[in-house]
Amino acid sequence: MAATATSPLATPLPILPPVKGVRLAAVEAGIRYHGRDDLMLLVLAPGTTAAGVYTRNACPGAPVVWCRMALAKSPQARALLVNSGNANVFTGKAGEETVNQSAAALARFLHCPEDEVFLASTGVIGEVLPAEKIIKALPEAIAKLDSDNWAGAVRAIMTTDTFPKAARRETTIGGVPVVIQGMAKGSGMVAPDMATMLAYVVTDATLPQGVLQALLDEGVQGSFNSITVDSDTSTSDMLMLFATGQVANPPVTHAGQPDLGPFKAALDSLLQELALMVVRDGEGATKLIKVAVKGAMDDAAARQVARAIANSPLVKTAIAGEDANWGRVVMAVGKSGVPADRDRLSIWMGGVEVAHKGAVVPGYDSSAVDAAMKKPEITILVDLNMGDGAACMWTCDLTHGYIDINGSYRS
């Protein structure tokens, strides 16, 4: 497949210093790509706790099944191994064997239980992932482990991504400084429901597994579960959070503990930043779109309306054409399946009110909204005027570039 130009919405890769208790490596295993690293190994300090959320797609890949099982067996993690180019999905017993053999081989190298090894794969579906290529590359990966190899690791997990995605936060727990740092990949087949989207976040804080899982379950709702590129939930979606326990912060017993507030805010912020990078890299995207809904009967209803708007091909193509076609937004609200009243509905596009309580705004001048539609970031605000429910979703426009990329993805 020919290389795709970097997204016009791309953000630069930040400086990614080492995180205590984390070493990384990136190597070329020759799984699908040639002349680039396609296998990422992340090794964690003994005693690291782990939390995860995974796709609810009914046809998950073998690595997702493995990770669910491993996390259920043990609250700890020693390693994460991720390959790009092959998703190891819909590969039956062969896929299970690849996962089993890869985990066993890495566990032997690290002298740890197999259920402390987590695996992920991303790429094409339906092709057997050769375990021998992964196992053959492990000695080189282990030899290259370095605490300062974040940039290489982030790039190794990319598939149709046009730019590497990572973020960092420095915060405190009970006044003690801690770090949160993470990476993500994703560009298409993105409508996470947990949570081709992978994300991995580490912190040097000391946190029990139950607290870590509670923080992740809550943080995913306003981030990875609030984005959509094409409404398609991948078979491989995975988001994991690791705490290496290398900082002696005050003991934490529950996620609602007051001195955990700054950490929770920083984690939520980092997760949202990573999620929006995925949308910014939506296949063929030229616009980042925020869909905000208020005045719904409750938050769940607002979320359903926001998702209907964000997933609408007609809304997304109108934005691609820089056309403030608010009639398409009305359509999406009406089809969402939640209570709505046409004569109460108000809509803003690009900060300009275009419809007020069921009718076009008196004296509506399209020039202001036409100018707003040319910007790279656009907000659609809908007020149902029926209650106090509110929600936000983020999406991107739908251009011919999406067809170009996906029409030739397996070539």
ABEGO torsion letter per residue (X at the ends): XBBBBBBAABBBBBBBBBBBGBBBBBBBAGAABBGBBABBBBBBBBGBBBBBBBBABABBBAAAAAAAAAAAABABBABBBBBBGBAGBGAEAAAAAAAAAAAAAAAAAAGBBAAABBBBBBEBBGBBBBAAAAAAAAAAAAAABBAAAAAAAAAAABBABABBBBBBBBBBBGGBBBBBBBBBBEABGBBBBXXXBBBBBBBABBBBAAAAAAAAAAAAAABAAABBAAGBBBAABBBBBBBAGABBBBBBABAABAAAAAAAAAAAAAAAAAAAAAAAABBGBABBBBBBBBGBABAAAAAAAAAAAAABAAAAAAAAAGBBBAAAAAAAAAAAGBBBBAAABBBBBGGBBABBGGBBBBGBBAAAAAAAAABABBBBBBBAGAEABBBBBBBBBBBAAAAAAAAAAAX
